[in-house]
Amino acid sequence: MVHHRRGLRGLLKDDVLLDAVEADWRTAPLDDKRTAMLAFAVKLTATPGAMSPADADVLREAGFSDRDILDITEVIAYYAYANRIADGLGIEIESWIPE
C-alpha cells in the first residue's frame, strides 16, 4: 500500500487531501466527479457481480466519457488482478520502497 500512497500523493499534490482521502474518502473534500469515480471503484472491487449499466450511467452523469469509463474500469480491474496475484503468492512490499 505504501507505493499506492506515494502515487496518490503525486497525483493529488496535497498531503492534507491525501490524509482526508485515506481517513475516509466519503467525507474528504472531493468534487462530485472524483466521489462518483471512487464509489464506482469501491463497488467494482468489493461486489463486482452487483455492477450494472446504471453504474456507468452515474459516471457519465458526473462528466466522464465512455473512454474515461473504460479507462477507469481497466485500472480498477488491473489493480484487483495484480493485488490478488501478490497476495496469493505472499509477496511482501520491498523494504527499499519509501513511505
GIDAKA-V116296 format. One record per backbone hydrogen bond with DSSP energy under -0.5 kcal/mol. CO is the residue of the C=O (numbers start at 0). NH is the residue of the N-H. Records with the same first field share a line. If there is no record, write none. Layout:
CO = NH  NH
This chain:
0 = 4
1 = 5
2 = 6
3 = 7
4 = 8
5 = 9
6 = 10
7 = 11
8 = 12
13 = 17
14 = 18
15 = 19
16 = 20
17 = 21
18 = 22
19 = 23
20 = 24
23 = 26  27
27 = 29
30 = 34
31 = 35
32 = 36
33 = 37
34 = 38
35 = 39
36 = 40
37 = 41
38 = 42
39 = 43
40 = 44
41 = 45
42 = 46
46 = 49
47 = 50
51 = 54  55
52 = 56
53 = 57
54 = 58
55 = 59
56 = 60
57 = 61
58 = 62  63
59 = 62
64 = 68
65 = 69
66 = 70
67 = 71
68 = 72
69 = 73
70 = 74
71 = 75
72 = 76
73 = 77
74 = 78
75 = 79
76 = 80
77 = 81
78 = 82
79 = 83
80 = 84
81 = 85
82 = 86
83 = 87
84 = 88
85 = 89  90
86 = 89
93 = 96
95 = 97
